[in-house]
């Protein structure tokens, strides 16, 4: 079995497509086998009902311009 990891470093500080009706924004990574069948899937989510394009506030992480930016996030 092979394993790998992915780190999403810069996500959430620029979201130009408006608010998500469900209040949940997600980035999903899905792995497929040679036959095109899904073998694994995982999602990273942010909760926000704001429609701000930049520096969107999140109920989980605060101002995403600070916590979601690769240059300024801890």
N, C-alpha and C positions, 0 to 999 in steps of 0.2 A: 504494500500500500504506500502510495506517495502522499506527502502532506506539504502544504504551503500556506502562507498567510499573506494577507493584503492589508495595508494600513491606509485608510482614507484620511489624508492630511489636510486637505483644504476643501471643505464642503460646508455650505450653509451661509457664507457671508455674501454671496451674490446669487440670487434666485429670481430671475427676471419674469417668470411665468405666472405670477400672482399667487394667491393663497390656495392651499389644497383644501377642497371641500370637506374632507375628513379631518383636517387639522394635523395629518401625519404626512411627512415628507420622507421618502426612503430611497436609498441606493441599494440595489440588490445585485449580488454576485451569484451566478449559477454555473455549475460545472456539468459538462456533458461527457458521456462516453463516446466511443467511436461510432456507435449506431445512432447518435443524436438523442439518447435518453438522458434525462436529468439524473445525476448521481448525487448531487448535493446543492443546497441553496441556502444563503444566509442574507439577512438585510440589516443595514444600519439605519436607524430611524431618528427623526427629530420631530417633536411636537410643536406646532406653531399655527395659529389661525390668522396671523398677520399676512398682509399682501405686500409688505415692503419689499422693494427690489434689493436693496443693500442693507446690511446690518439688521437683518430680521430678528426680532426677539423670539426666543424659544422658552417654553415653560420648563424644559429640561436643563438647558445650558446657558440661559441668559442671552445677552447680545451676541449673535453669531458672527458679527464683525470682529469680535475679540476672541471668543471661544472656538469659532469655526474657521479661523484664518490661519494658514500654515505659517505665516510670518509672525503672528502675535500670540498664537495659542500656546498654552503651557505644554 
